[in-house]
């Protein structure tokens, strides 16, 4: 792999700025027979909770024009089973950054998951999924209120020794106040966006296409909106930002980096191309070569907006 792709994300060296997104790459080990995990920058494992969760009723997926909707319901084996059964297998991929995605329904849920992970070796850092409803505050998502967001990030920050990446939701009026709240509460980096709340209807049955009703929209259809929000977040904070949303080619990845992102995560593309992260990494490398760019860092934040 070309050295021009190497970056550092909140102190973590990445051989390439292209990661696999949580919820699309299982626990990582499942992809080892499909993709050389030594050839990618890293990945974020499936979201982890205090206890195992069965997820939402089917159907959970629905393909849309230019994307897909999902309502998996954060099904997972629980943090202790992950540490016992999955994490030891990832030790074989030293040099590939492994992030644990963490979620919960109270701040204490997040803290407990991170406490368990703190005692486990082999992780580069944590990604907090703050799109979950806070059950103490009427179900409002942590990511929808700057105060709630700051509370959960601050509580996790006090117990986490590893770098902390906060994954923001796009389902807000303005992303900047949330980005700043996370930064001020101790986040080392941000990742965005999560999926957009969406609805698909079967006109024949008058029923929702997704078993839980609403689902999260992802894929190429959301890229222009996500790209704008990543740019806005980069302008609002000093910490690194990881861009997510509709990335399926190396050029897509380059666009996020031009908007200011330090790295990107590939999600929905993994469903139709399980080797997408490796392919996109190679395409980004070729783009840099064609543009005579010696380092991906030279591309970051070079957007010329409003005729500049």
LUMGU-254444 format. One line per 3 residues: number of its first residue (from 1); their letters; for each residue z, x, y of C-alpha. Coordinates in steps of 0.2 Angstrom, whole numbers, plus 5000, padded with zeros to 4 digits. Layout:
! residues N
NUM = a = Z X Y ~ ...
This chain:
! residues 308
1 = xxx = 5000 5000 5000 ~ 4995 5006 5017 ~ 5010 5013 5028
4 = xxx = 5003 5004 5043 ~ 5010 4988 5036 ~ 5028 4995 5036
7 = xxx = 5041 4986 5047 ~ 5059 4984 5050 ~ 5067 4967 5050
10 = xxx = 5085 4967 5058 ~ 5088 4984 5050 ~ 5080 4980 5033
13 = xxx = 5064 4991 5029 ~ 5050 4981 5023 ~ 5034 4989 5015
16 = xxx = 5024 4975 5022 ~ 5028 4960 5035 ~ 5023 4947 5022
19 = xxx = 5036 4938 5012 ~ 5037 4923 5001 ~ 5046 4908 5008
22 = xxx = 5060 4899 5000 ~ 5057 4884 4989 ~ 5039 4890 4985
25 = xxx = 5044 4906 4975 ~ 5058 4900 4963 ~ 5070 4914 4961
28 = xxx = 5057 4927 4961 ~ 5058 4933 4943 ~ 5047 4918 4938
31 = xxx = 5033 4926 4947 ~ 5034 4943 4940 ~ 5021 4940 4927
34 = xxx = 5008 4933 4940 ~ 5011 4945 4954 ~ 5017 4963 4955
37 = xxx = 5033 4961 4965 ~ 5033 4979 4970 ~ 5017 4976 4980
40 = xxx = 5025 4964 4992 ~ 5037 4965 5007 ~ 5049 4953 4999
43 = xxx = 5054 4935 4996 ~ 5067 4922 4999 ~ 5074 4914 4984
46 = xxx = 5076 4895 4981 ~ 5090 4887 4992 ~ 5107 4890 4984
49 = xxx = 5122 4878 4986 ~ 5140 4879 4980 ~ 5137 4868 4965
52 = xxx = 5121 4864 4955 ~ 5110 4850 4963 ~ 5098 4839 4953
55 = xxx = 5087 4835 4968 ~ 5078 4820 4973 ~ 5070 4806 4962
58 = xxx = 5051 4808 4959 ~ 5038 4808 4965 ~ 5042 4823 4975
61 = xxx = 5025 4830 4980 ~ 5011 4822 4989 ~ 4995 4831 4994
64 = xxx = 4989 4827 5012 ~ 4974 4832 5022 ~ 4976 4851 5026
67 = xxx = 4993 4852 5017 ~ 5006 4844 5007 ~ 5023 4834 5008
70 = xxx = 5038 4838 4997 ~ 5055 4830 4995 ~ 5062 4841 4981
73 = xxx = 5080 4838 4988 ~ 5085 4857 4987 ~ 5087 4856 4968
76 = xxx = 5095 4872 4962 ~ 5106 4880 4949 ~ 5120 4884 4961
79 = xxx = 5125 4900 4968 ~ 5136 4906 4954 ~ 5123 4903 4941
82 = xxx = 5110 4912 4952 ~ 5122 4928 4953 ~ 5125 4927 4934
85 = xxx = 5108 4923 4927 ~ 5094 4927 4940 ~ 5100 4941 4952
88 = xxx = 5102 4954 4938 ~ 5084 4953 4934 ~ 5079 4957 4952
91 = xxx = 5087 4974 4951 ~ 5071 4980 4943 ~ 5062 4978 4960
94 = xxx = 5071 4990 4971 ~ 5061 4992 4987 ~ 5056 4973 4988
97 = xxx = 5068 4964 5000 ~ 5077 4949 4992 ~ 5084 4936 5003
100 = xxx = 5096 4922 4997 ~ 5092 4906 5006 ~ 5109 4896 5009
103 = xxx = 5112 4878 5013 ~ 5126 4866 5013 ~ 5132 4850 5021
106 = xxx = 5148 4856 5030 ~ 5150 4873 5038 ~ 5163 4877 5024
109 = xxx = 5149 4875 5011 ~ 5138 4889 5019 ~ 5153 4900 5020
112 = xxx = 5158 4898 5002 ~ 5140 4902 4996 ~ 5140 4917 5006
115 = xxx = 5157 4923 5000 ~ 5150 4922 4982 ~ 5135 4932 4987
118 = xxx = 5144 4945 4996 ~ 5151 4951 4980 ~ 5134 4952 4972
121 = xxx = 5123 4968 4973 ~ 5104 4968 4976 ~ 5102 4957 4991
124 = xxx = 5094 4962 5008 ~ 5101 4948 5018 ~ 5104 4929 5019
127 = xxx = 5093 4915 5027 ~ 5103 4900 5032 ~ 5093 4883 5030
130 = xxx = 5101 4873 5044 ~ 5090 4858 5042 ~ 5103 4850 5031
133 = xxx = 5113 4834 5038 ~ 5131 4838 5043 ~ 5141 4825 5034
136 = xxx = 5155 4826 5046 ~ 5145 4822 5061 ~ 5135 4806 5055
139 = xxx = 5122 4816 5046 ~ 5114 4824 5061 ~ 5106 4841 5055
142 = xxx = 5114 4857 5060 ~ 5098 4862 5068 ~ 5096 4847 5079
145 = xxx = 5112 4851 5089 ~ 5116 4868 5098 ~ 5134 4866 5096
148 = xxx = 5134 4862 5077 ~ 5121 4876 5074 ~ 5132 4888 5083
151 = xxx = 5148 4883 5073 ~ 5140 4885 5056 ~ 5131 4902 5061
154 = xxx = 5147 4908 5069 ~ 5158 4904 5053 ~ 5145 4912 5042
157 = xxx = 5144 4927 5053 ~ 5162 4931 5051 ~ 5161 4933 5032
160 = xxx = 5143 4940 5030 ~ 5141 4959 5030 ~ 5123 4958 5027
163 = xxx = 5109 4953 5040 ~ 5109 4934 5044 ~ 5092 4926 5047
166 = xxx = 5093 4908 5053 ~ 5079 4896 5048 ~ 5076 4883 5062
169 = xxx = 5069 4866 5060 ~ 5054 4860 5070 ~ 5060 4842 5072
172 = xxx = 5068 4845 5089 ~ 5062 4842 5107 ~ 5063 4860 5112
175 = xxx = 5066 4875 5100 ~ 5072 4887 5114 ~ 5090 4881 5116
178 = xxx = 5092 4881 5097 ~ 5085 4899 5095 ~ 5097 4905 5109
181 = xxx = 5112 4896 5101 ~ 5109 4904 5085 ~ 5107 4921 5093
184 = xxx = 5123 4920 5103 ~ 5132 4914 5088 ~ 5128 4930 5078
187 = xxx = 5111 4928 5070 ~ 5102 4944 5067 ~ 5085 4936 5066
190 = xxx = 5077 4919 5066 ~ 5064 4911 5054 ~ 5053 4896 5059
193 = xxx = 5047 4883 5056 ~ 5054 4873 5042 ~ 5044 4858 5037
196 = xxx = 5040 4843 5048 ~ 5047 4826 5044 ~ 5033 4815 5038
199 = xxx = 5028 4799 5029 ~ 5014 4795 5017 ~ 5011 4777 5012
202 = xxx = 5001 4769 4997 ~ 4992 4754 5005 ~ 4990 4745 4989
205 = xxx = 5008 4745 4984 ~ 5015 4745 5002 ~ 5027 4759 4996
208 = xxx = 5030 4777 5001 ~ 5021 4790 4991 ~ 5037 4800 4990
211 = xxx = 5052 4794 4980 ~ 5065 4798 4993 ~ 5054 4789 5007
214 = xxx = 5051 4803 5019 ~ 5046 4821 5015 ~ 5043 4838 5023
217 = xxx = 5025 4842 5029 ~ 5019 4859 5027 ~ 5003 4869 5025
220 = xxx = 4988 4873 5036 ~ 4989 4856 5045 ~ 5005 4862 5054
223 = xxx = 5000 4879 5059 ~ 4995 4877 5077 ~ 5011 4868 5081
226 = xxx = 5022 4881 5071 ~ 5013 4895 5080 ~ 5017 4888 5097
229 = xxx = 5035 4886 5092 ~ 5036 4904 5085 ~ 5029 4910 5102
232 = xxx = 5042 4900 5112 ~ 5056 4906 5101 ~ 5050 4924 5103
235 = xxx = 5050 4922 5122 ~ 5068 4915 5122 ~ 5077 4927 5111
238 = xxx = 5079 4946 5109 ~ 5081 4946 5090 ~ 5067 4947 5078
241 = xxx = 5058 4931 5073 ~ 5049 4927 5056 ~ 5034 4916 5057
244 = xxx = 5032 4902 5045 ~ 5019 4888 5044 ~ 5002 4886 5036
247 = xxx = 4999 4904 5033 ~ 4985 4906 5019 ~ 4975 4921 5025
250 = xxx = 4978 4938 5032 ~ 4971 4932 5049 ~ 4984 4918 5049
253 = xxx = 4998 4931 5047 ~ 4990 4942 5061 ~ 4990 4927 5073
256 = xxx = 5009 4925 5070 ~ 5012 4943 5073 ~ 5001 4942 5089
259 = xxx = 5012 4928 5095 ~ 5027 4939 5093 ~ 5033 4938 5075
262 = xxx = 5040 4953 5067 ~ 5036 4946 5049 ~ 5029 4930 5041
265 = xxx = 5033 4920 5026 ~ 5020 4912 5015 ~ 5025 4895 5008
268 = xxx = 5013 4881 5003 ~ 4999 4893 4999 ~ 5009 4899 4984
271 = xxx = 5006 4882 4976 ~ 4988 4884 4975 ~ 4987 4903 4974
274 = xxx = 5003 4910 4965 ~ 4997 4928 4970 ~ 4995 4922 4989
277 = xxx = 5008 4934 4996 ~ 4999 4949 4988 ~ 4982 4944 4993
280 = xxx = 4987 4940 5011 ~ 4996 4957 5013 ~ 4979 4965 5008
283 = xxx = 4969 4955 5020 ~ 4981 4959 5034 ~ 4980 4977 5030
286 = xxx = 4961 4976 5030 ~ 4961 4967 5047 ~ 4972 4981 5054
289 = xxx = 4959 4994 5048 ~ 4944 4985 5055 ~ 4953 4983 5072
292 = xxx = 4958 5002 5072 ~ 4976 4997 5073 ~ 4987 5011 5066
295 = xxx = 5003 5001 5064 ~ 5006 4982 5063 ~ 5020 4985 5076
298 = xxx = 5006 4988 5089 ~ 4999 4971 5086 ~ 5016 4962 5089
301 = xxx = 5017 4951 5104 ~ 5000 4955 5111 ~ 4995 4937 5114
304 = xxx = 4986 4935 5131 ~ 4990 4917 5137 ~ 4983 4907 5151
307 = xx = 4969 4919 5155 ~ 4980 4935 5156
